[in-house]
């Protein structure tokens, strides 16, 4: 632990599952947006993690976030948490709440415990199984151990941030979770940030298709194979001079072997400035066959004025009642046909580009969502005891998790000490 950390009255402790990688993943972008919110509210922000710093991780110190290394199953965290005594603790995904939530409850009982789900992991995992096994139901959440763990984590937390309206609805309608425990909080865009005010290229200045996504994320990996085997050969046969450029971090040799310049299927790997490559393409392809949450690549495409061709899974939760910024289609033949029309017909392309501008302003405005989060945090601070008293299931799950996880962790710590 870093003994030289200086604390202010308002402190946010983030317990990170991984280091944020805003240039590699939507989750990294999301985390930075949350950090910016709390910094704007005059919080001192600390990011604590047991994970090793990754290759493409942002330098958190450069944005005035203190980084602290912590250990799993080690009581040194208890001393650190008690000394810090944060006002708010943000768990990055339910796995960190499982590991550290009981320790925070024991050592910092007055801290507001916030879970950022990123996406509903059980929803993504269920859909992935349905993609692999045709007999598996898309709605068969009850058989999922991850669903039980994730829902329990939501109940144990004072507030869970839900990035998609669809997922918000699933939690309320299917699992009957009290909406007082939830807050719909999508991506939050700062329209005063110069990085969002690019000089967008015209239809004539753009060329080729682009696909982008972190290859550690299974939906992105599956989409690349879907493009390679099913979609791109058909597009290429109609547009022989056009290429598809694939970008993404953490590629494997197997992924790199898909590169074929002759077929116009060109693999580039990690790109530092993803806005530049998306702004240069005429159409972004996102034929995801499973997944959850919101798709950062589609947000980025709208910011760049680049229409998208996407599946219903990719489009889920993105547009609300607004007209989408591109085509939404699952059937391969129709997807290809609509991609060709979108690529070649300027009036259609311009209409979808305009839709994208409207969507990000109406649905992803930072000011609006910052205000919602600020009000909810303030309410929790003033009503935390009654809020927790009204959440009996959360108390019940917290009690049993506290007992079982605490003693398992103590056993592991004792075992490691005696090695």
Secondary structure as UniProt FT lines:
FT   TURN            3..4
FT   STRAND          11..16
FT   TURN            22..24
FT   HELIX           26..40
FT   TURN            41..42
FT   STRAND          44..49
FT   TURN            55..56
FT   HELIX           60..63
FT   STRAND          66..69
FT   TURN            72..73
FT   HELIX           76..84
FT   STRAND          88..92
FT   HELIX           94..107
FT   TURN            109..110
FT   STRAND          112..116
FT   HELIX           121..132
FT   TURN            134..135
FT   TURN            138..139
FT   HELIX           141..143
FT   HELIX           145..156
FT   STRAND          159..162
FT   HELIX           165..173
FT   TURN            174..175
FT   HELIX           179..181
FT   STRAND          182..184
FT   TURN            191..192
FT   HELIX           194..196
FT   TURN            203..205
FT   STRAND          209..212
FT   TURN            215..216
FT   HELIX           218..226
FT   HELIX           227..231
FT   HELIX           232..238
FT   TURN            240..241
FT   STRAND          244..247
FT   HELIX           253..256
FT   TURN            257..258
FT   HELIX           261..263
FT   STRAND          265..269
FT   HELIX           274..280
FT   STRAND          283..286
FT   HELIX           296..303
FT   TURN            304..305
FT   STRAND          307..310
FT   HELIX           312..315
FT   TURN            316..318
FT   TURN            320..321
FT   STRAND          326..328
FT   HELIX           332..344
FT   HELIX           346..363
FT   HELIX           366..389
FT   HELIX           392..417
//
